[in-house]
């Protein structure tokens, strides 16, 4: 008989820590909750309502800066800037102000279309008192 050398029961070396992949993945014991989304109309209305004040403030501010550009002293440093500066400020200010006004009109129209018909209570409002 040939002498047998003793071999370790587990492999040694860099591959010793690797485990064989299991034949079956572990079962998932939970179900994903259904995704809840806000209606697109309400999200758009809230977003537009949020944008109205910044648009109005920035638009009016740029138009005021344009007016102040021409009201400053002829010797002021900013007065020697390019003549396109106040023209650009006025154009951008007018566009931003127009966007704010346009948003205001759209929000008003959307709120009017979402208002309940006369004689019907809005959702969540208390019922009329009995007569």
C-alpha angles and dihedrals in degrees: 000000000000115000113250120224117224113247125193115256091228125049117252129209134054095324093053094093095053117101126206114254113256117248093232126039117234113268119252110240099193136062122225114249114244113260113252118207130185113241111269093235094058093045091051092047093051092046093049091047088054093051097052100080097046092048092050094045095047093044094050091042093054091048090051091049089053091053092046090052090066095040096058125096117284087235095056116118094234090054089068092059122108115295087232091070097076092038091054092046091051093048095047092043091051092049094048091046090049090050090053093050091046090051090049091054092047092050091049091051092047092049091049091051091048093049114110119255116263111278094026123099120235115249110274096018120122116263120256117272114259116259 
